[in-house]
Amino acid sequence: KGLRIVGRIERANERCEGAGMSYTNEQWRSAITNLLKMTSMNQIRWEATNLESGDAWTTIDRSLKSEVDDKAYVVSQTRTKYYYDEDEYSWRGGFIFSVFEKTGYNEYEKIATAPDISAIGNLFEAAENNMAFNRNALGGLLG
C-alpha cells in the first residue's frame, strides 16, 4: 500500500513538472541569459533597489532592479553566515535573483526566486556596469 502511494506521488510530480508547474534550472539559465543580452545591448536599465531583504543568516549587500512590463527583476549580492559551531562562523559571498510583480504604485510582491546558478553573478556584474554607464559614472573624468 505504501509503495502505491509513493508511486502515485511520483507520477503526480512528473505530471506537474511536465505541465510547467515549476521552472527547470535550464529555463532559469535561459531567462537570465536573455536579461544579460538585453543588459549588454542597453535595452533595459538597472537601478539600485531595496526590494530584496535578507534574513537571520543572509545579508543583502546590494540589489539592482530592472523593470520590464509589470515585473521587476532583482539581482542581489549577498553574504551568508556559515556556522562552524555555536559562536564561530564565516561569511560567504553569493548572488540571488528574484522576480517581483507590481501590485500597485511602488508596491511589489515576490513571485519567484531562481535556484543557485552561476549566471546570476554574471548578471549582477553586467547590471552594475549598466547602471554605472547609464548614470555617466566616469563622465567628468573622460576627455
Secondary structure, DSSP 8 states (H G I E B T S, - for coil): -HHHHHHHHHHHHHHHHHTTSS--HHHHHHHHHHHHHHHHTTSS--EE-------SSEEEEEEEEEEETTEEEEEEEEEEEEESSSS-EEEEEEEEEEEEEEEETTEEEEEEE--S-THHHHHHHHHHHHHHHHTTTTTTT--
